[in-house]
Amino acid sequence: MNPEAATISVSVQPPDAPIQASPRRAITVFLCANCARPARAATSAGFPRPQVPDFGWPFPVRQVLVSCTGRLQPEHVLKAFDAGSEAVCMVACQEDDCHYVEGSKRCARRASFLRSILDEIGLGGQRLLLFHLPGTAAEDMALGSGRAVEAISAAAVEAQLAAIRDQAVEALRALPPNPLNRIRMAETDGKTHQEVEVGNDDN
């Protein structure tokens, strides 16, 4: 991945999670590291490890935590589809509470652009989903300046996470299989022989 869209961590839901949809039909989730978390002030020791929201996915997903979804490039999303994902979710901060000011808005513009590309190449723009969760830019700034910060309601965040999960699962169920996977399977099935390199060795 491009260093500008630096991956902080990757987490995959445990395989023993209850299966409600085929795990073969993978979803890739690009998630901003600064959304849906408690406020925190920057220190000289650096930022603590990010807290990953628990969506409660009913099947394994590829979950990629990024510093800002505004730094995602088209090739990151297209690579996810090429790797076999049936759908890709971009989960950004609310546009008015982004640490990078324009990051969430840039993500929305790229999502619109990418949907047009997906339609043009035959994958379908409906495979790319964009969601927003509460940001923390204003809260972090307030905490850093010594002002009191109202804690994010855990129940409200859980409800938003559940709504995103349910919409993504429903969208996945309505999608036809990724045609790239069918092409890959056809190419694999077509390889009925093994190539062996043979050289002439006079010695």
Secondary structure, DSSP 8 states (H G I E B T S, - for coil): --GGG-EEEEEE--TTS--SS-TTS-EEEEEETTSSS------TT------------SS--EEEEES-GGG--HHHHHHHHHTT-SEEEEEEE-TTS-TTSSHHHHHHHHHHHHHHHHHHHTS-GGGEEEEEE---HHHHHHHHTT-------HHHHHHHHHHHHHHHHHHHHHS---HHHHHHHHHHHT--S----------
